[in-house]
Amino acid sequence: MGLHNEARLDGRMLRLIKQLNQYLGHFPRFERYGLSQQIRTAAYDTYALIVAAQKPYSRKTTLGQLDVRHEQLRMLVRLAGELGYFGWRDERQDGGPQERALRRLHTIELMIDEVGMLIGGWIRSYRDKEGAKRQ
């Protein structure tokens, strides 16, 4: 993965974190230090691993950790969606249609998928380079 792609991954992850922080602020108060904090930590860890994986001396192990942490972020967001936390606003759950919640969840899931595709491409590129070196 060239520098250009790494910069693109970095930018996409920053956008995801900004959007997540905005939506997590609407989660119910009783989840502020629970699932909300777990999601935030997983997003920050993913970003930190992206930075660490750009260093060649730790790339192999870090890319594996990055892939796992990204998947954990995906699962935590899915759990929050299943629990209906993306439909909360001002400490109460909206009684009307869940359009806002679905729109928020869909936006975040698309952003997570986009970051995941970039991570997957980086891993494949690294494996291809390593395979070519061995031959």
BADREN-941870 format. One record per atom (N, C-alpha, C, O, CB): x negated, y negated, z negated. Coordinates in steps of 0.02 Angstrom, whole numbers, plus 50000, padded with zeros to 5 digits. Glycine has a CB too. Example, Ala and Ser with C-alpha at 12.3 -4.5 7.8 and 13.67 -1.06 7.14 Angstrom:
<pts>
493405028449610
493855022549610
493405016549610
492885016649577
494355022449548
493585011249646
493165005349643
493554999849606
493304994349598
492965003049714
</pts>
This chain:
<pts>
499575005850000
500005000050000
499554993950000
499144993149955
500495000049939
499634989750048
499204983850054
499404978450005
499914978949971
499234981150124
499004973350002
499124967849957
499804964649970
500154962649924
498574962649963
499984964150034
500624961150052
501204964950020
501664961849992
500704960950128
501204971550024
501734975549996
501744975249920
502284975249889
501664982750018
501154975049889
501124974449817
501414967749794
501754967449743
500404975049792
501284962549831
501564955949815
502324956149823
502684953049784
501254950449860
502564959649874
503284960149885
503614964049827
504144962149804
503434963649952
503294969349805
503544973249748
503554968949686
504044968949648
503114979549737
503024965149675
502984960649618
503554955549619
503874954449567
502304957049618
503684952549676
504224947649682
504904950749671
505334947749639
504194944349750
505014956649698
505664960049689
505784961849616
506344961249591
505704966349733
505254963949583
505324965749512
505464959549470
505864959949423
504694969249487
505154954049486
505294947749450
506024945749459
506354943649411
504834942149475
506274946249521
506984944549533
507444949149493
507934946949464
507154945149608
507274955549491
507674960349454
507684958649380
508214958749348
507404967449463
507104957049351
507074955349280
507474949049265
507834948849215
506344954349258
507434944049307
507824937949297
508574939449297
508944937149254
507664932749351
508794943349346
509504944949351
509724949249292
510264948149264
509644948649417
509314954049274
509474958349216
509554954249153
510024955149115
508944963649207
509084949649141
509114945549081
509744941349079
510044940349025
508504941049075
509954938949136
510574935049139
511174939549120
511604937449081
510674932049209
511214945449148
511774949849134
511744952749064
512264953649032
511794955549185
511144954249040
511084957048972
511314952148919
511514954148865
510374959248959
511284945748934
511524940748887
512274941048876
512534938248828
511344933848912
512624944548920
513354945248914
513554951848881
514154952948870
513674944748982
513084956048865
513244962348832
513544960948764
513434955548736
512614966848826
513924965648737
514214964548670
513674963748616
513124966448622
514674970448652
513844960048566
513364958448512
513094964848479
512494965148463
513704954048460
513514969848470
513284975948436
512774979748477
512464984348450
513874980348420
512684978148540
512174981448582
511564977048593
511104979048629
512474983248648
511544971248562
510994966648573
510314969848557
509824968748592
511084960348532
510284973748504
509664976948484
509684984448497
509264988248471
509524975748410
510144986548537
510204993548556
510044994448629
509474993748651
510904996348539
510554996148667
510464997648738
510204991648777
509784992448821
511124999948768
510434985748760
510204979748794
509444978948787
509094977548836
510554973448766
509194979948727
508484979348715
508094984948750
507534983848774
508334979448639
508374990948752
508054996548786
507974995048861
507454996448891
508455003048776
508494992248891
508474990548962
507954985148975
507554985649021
509174988148987
507954980148933
507464974648940
506744977248934
506314975448973
507604969148886
506634981548885
505964984348874
505764988748934
505184988448955
505954988548810
506224992648960
506064996949018
505884992549079
505434994249116
506665001549035
506234987049088
506084982649144
505404979349135
505014978949183
506624977149150
505254977149075
504594974049062
504034979149069
503504977549095
504584970948992
504154985249045
503654990549052
503524992149125
502944993149146
503874996849015
504054992349165
503984993749236
503564988349269
503124989849309
504674994149270
503694982149251
503304976649279
502574977049259
502124976049300
503594969849257
502454978749195
501764979349171
501404985049208
500804984549223
501754980549095
501754990449221
501444996149257
501304994449330
500824996949359
501905002249253
501714990149360
501574987849428
500914984049429
500504985049474
502154983249455
500814979849380
500194976049376
499604980749364
499084980149396
500224970749319
499684985449318
499134990149302
498964994549362
498384996249372
499334994549242
499464996549401
499345001049457
498974997549514
498725000949559
500005003749483
498924991149512
498544987549563
497784988149552
497394986349596
498744980149564
497594990549494
496884991649479
496684998649503
496995003549482
496734990749403
496184999249544
496015005649575
495795011049526
495895016949539
495485004649625
495495009249470
495225014349424
495765018049385
495625023249356
494745011049376
496375015449383
496905018849346
497525020249388
498055021649362
497105014749285
497445019849453
498025020049498
498405026649495
499025026649492
497805018749568
498055032249496
498395038749501
498865039949442
499455041449453
497875044449504
498615039249382
499045040549324
499565035049315
500125036449294
498615041049260
499385028949330
499845023449321
500435023849369
500995022149351
499485016849330
500315025949431
500865026649478
501365031949454
501965031049464
500595028549548
501125037249425
501575042249396
501985039449339
502585040649335
501185048349373
501655035749295
502015032649239
502515027449264
503075026949238
501515029249191
502325023749316
502775018749345
503395022049373
503955019549363
502405014849401
503315027549408
503885031049437
504365033449383
504975032849390
503635037049479
504085036149329
504505038649274
504865032949239
505465033349225
504075042649223
504505027549224
504805021849188
505345018549230
505855016249203
504275016749169
505235018149295
505745015349339
506385019649338
506935017049336
505485014849411
506295026149338
506875030649335
507245029949268
507855030349265
506665037949346
506865028949214
507185027749149
507595021349150
508135021049122
506655027449093
507325016249182
507705009949188
508355011149226
508885008649206
507285004549225
508315014949280
508915016549319
509445020149276
510035018649281
508725020949380
509225024949236
509685028749194
509995024449139
510595025149124
509325034749163
509605019949110
509875015549058
510395010749086
510905009449054
509305011649024
510265008149145
510755003749177
511385007549195
511945004949187
510455000449241
511305013649218
511895017749234
512305018949171
512925018649173
511685024449265
511975020449115
512315021449052
512705015149031
513285015649010
511815023448997
512395009449037
512735003149019
513335002049064
513854999649040
512244997149026
513285003849127
513855003249173
514415007949153
515005006049153
513635004749244
514245014149135
514745018949114
515105016749050
515695018149041
514415025849103
514735013449006
515035011048944
515425004548953
515765002148907
514485009948893
515385001649013
515774995649028
515464989249003
515824984148997
516454996349000
514824989148988
514514983248959
514404977549009
514304971848989
513864985048928
514424979049073
514334973749122
514974969649130
514974964549165
514124976649190
515524971849098
516154968149101
516264963649041
516794960549036
516714972949107
515784963148997
515854958948937
515664951848954
515234950548996
515424961648880
515994947248920
515824940148926
516054936648863
516624937648840
516154936948990
515634932648836
515794928748776
516054933248719
516554931848687
516324923448792
515684938748708
515814943348652
516484947048656
516724949548605
515784939548588
516784947448714
517394951448720
517414954548790
517124951948837
518034947048707
517764960048794
517814963448858
518394960348897
518934959348871
517914971148849
518264958848961
518794956049003
519354961049008
519244966949019
518524954149073
519964958649002
520544962949005
520774964249076
521104969249089
521104960148966
520604959849122
520834960449191
520454965649230
520134970149202
520764953849226
520494965049296
520134969849338
519384969649325
519104964449307
520284968549412
519074975249335
518354975849321
517924973649381
517374976249390
518194983049302
518174969049420
517804966949480
517134963849461
516624965249493
518224961949520
517134959649410
516514956449389
516004961649366
515424961349385
516644951349333
516234966349326
515784971549301
515504975749358
514914977149359
516154976049250
515934977649404
515704981649460
515224977749505
514734980549530
516294984149501
515364971449514
514924967249555
514234966549522
513714966949555
515244960349567
514234965349457
513604964849420
513204971349424
512614971449439
513734962849346
513554976849409
513224983349410
512954985049480
512394987449487
513714988849387
513354983649530
513144985149599
512534980949618
512064983449650
513724983749648
512524974649599
511954970249613
511324973049582
510804973449614
512094963149588
511364974749518
510774977249482
510554983949511
509954985149520
510924978049407
511024988349526
510834994849554
510494994149622
510024997849637
511454999349560
510734989549663
510414988349728
509694985849719
509244987949754
510814983349770
509604981349671
508934978749658
508474984149632
507884984449651
508974972849609
508734988349588
508334993949561
508154998849617
507595001249620
508714997649505
508625000249661
508495004749718
507955001849764
507525005449788
509135005949758
507994995249776
507504992049818
506794992549789
506314994049824
507694984649829
506744991249724
506094991949690
505864999249693
505275000549704
506144989549616
506325003849684
506155010949687
505895013049755
505425017149759
506765015149669
506185010449808
505935012049875
505225009449885
504815012749916
506405009249929
505095003449860
504415000749865
503915004849825
503355005949847
504414993349842
504125006949765
503685011149724
503555017849759
502985020249761
503995012349654
504085020849785
504015027149821
503545026549881
503145031049893
504685029649845
503595021049917
503155019849974
502425019149952
501975021549985
503365013650011
502335015849895
501655014949868
501355021749849
500775023049862
501675010249807
501765025949817
501535032549796
501365036849858
500845040149859
502065036149753
501795036749908
501655040549970
501025038050004
500615042050027
502245040150018
500935031550007
500345028650037
499715030750000
499205032450031
500395020950038
499745030749934
499175032849893
499015040149905
498435042049913
499305031549818
499535044449906
499425051649917
499125052849986
498685057049994
500085055449910
499365049150037
499095049950104
498365048150107
497965051550139
499495045750155
498175042750073
497475040550072
497045045750036
496505047350059
497405033750036
497295048349980
496925053349943
496845059749983
496325062949982
497265054749877
497375061650019
497345067650061
496855066850118
496495071550136
498035069150088
496825060850147
496365059550202
495635059650178
495195061750215
496525052850236
495515057450116
494835057350088
494575064550078
493985065750086
494825053550021
495015069050060
494815075950044
494665079950107
494295084850104
495365079450004
494945077850163
494845081850225
494215080150259
494065083050312
495415080750272
</pts>
